[in-house]
Amino acid sequence: MYTWISETGRLIEQVRIVPKGESTRARGRIVSAAHSDHRAFSVEYEAEIGSDRAPRRVQLTVSTEEYERTIDLVRVDDGSWLLDDPTDTRSRVGGEGVLDVDITFSVYFASVIIRRLDLHSQPGSVEQRVLSVDSMTLEVTEDSVTFSSDDEKVHGITATAATSATVDPDGFILDVAGLSRRV
């Protein structure tokens, strides 16, 4: 079980990770108090991470005072993603070869990308396409992210932020300077 808290104390993420053979299952929640940038919300998620360390399925439910929405993202055998949205409409999202899912405000999903790319164990740099999910609206877009690592930190540039993180030997984020830390 991992827990991260923002430097302001207004946002907490907690996830429980359970090994299932060569894959893992994660169940987590992000909870945020109201902020000048956004209203209060919570996001519950379940994710299946395959033996290739890439997400196979991600289900998300966002709750605010005004609404609750759920989406389900599933990577199918041909490598494409299917999205079931709140209206029960199924559509293809993302282009060919998109493996990762980046969720705003989620430290866990950033750790999944770091682990899959092995950036915690060796210096490197990679630019790739990901499915980006907005935590507030659950809108899904395809975006480009850049990750690099050196002997001290993993650096990331996503659609919403540019950060540097300290990670543990397993690739899970310990802290993102000025933003959040594992407790």
Secondary structure, 3 states (H helix, E strand, C coil): CEEEEECCCCEEEEEEEEEECCEEEEEEEEEECCECCECCEEEEEEEEECCCCCEEEEEEEEECCCCEEEEEEEECCCCCEEEECCCCCEEEECCCCCCEEEECCCHHHHHHHHHHCCCCCCCEEEEEEEEEECCCCCCEEEEEEEEEECCCCEEEECCCCEEEEEECCCCCEEEECCCEEEC
